[in-house]
Amino acid sequence: MTTLFISDLHLDESRPRLIEAFEQFMAGEARGAQVLYILGDLFESYIGDDDDAPLNARVAQATRALRDAGVPVHFMHGNRDFLLGEGYAQRAGMTLLADPSIIELAGERVLLMHGDTLCTDDAAYLQFRKLVRDPAWQRAFLAKSLAERRAFAAQARGESRKHTANAKPEIMDVNPSAVESTMRMHGVRRLIHGHTHRPATHHFDLDGAPAERIVLGDWYEQASVLTWL
């Protein structure tokens, strides 16, 4: 049996083919796995568990069907869907996973993260992240109407695209020192994360021993899946 990892699907009503690809994956390849880990940004935007958008129901139906077929689904918040709560997770048959979390793969401790907190050179983003992750801010936001929240999400996506276009490429990637200190703190030699949309496997030396960082790909052009045998 295999363990599957995906992230950064950014599912959105404007990308119907992407939604269909996700549903096909959940009804096909994922059925043969032992467990599926979704490491954030399943949605392009998520404005609360009370959102009645058809997409949310479709995604929940697909993930619950996989869970009902005997494959546990673990979900870690990303920078686009951090408001996904226990209510939706229960409807979707998903178990919420803290960021970061450590799991065991083939007897080895492996660190899982979304990856945005490793981008420590992007000060503007980290400042925004601190704001929207504050419980008081979230309570105030969720108290707004769905129309107000949708308008905010659309504006935030626009600002994000502008920031990405104008920022230096190296700022948008993880900071090597942040990676090393995080792995050292958790006592691991292998890290799996998403967020940067730069799929690769990085081998490096950590305190005199080999270490590995695996970056998951996004789903804009193709379904990017990490399969762990």
Secondary structure, 3 states (H helix, E strand, C coil): CEEEEECCCCECCCCHHHHHHHHHHHHCHHHHEEEEEECCCCECCCCCCCCCCHHHHHHHHHHHHHHHCCCCEEEECCCCCCCCCHHHHHHCCEEEECCCEEEEECCEEEEEECCHHHCCCCHHHHHHHHHHCCHHHHHHHHCCCHHHHHHHHHHHHHHHHHHHHHCCHHHHCCCHHHHHHHHHHHCCCEEEECCCCCCEEEEEEECCEEEEEEECCCCCCCCCCEEEC
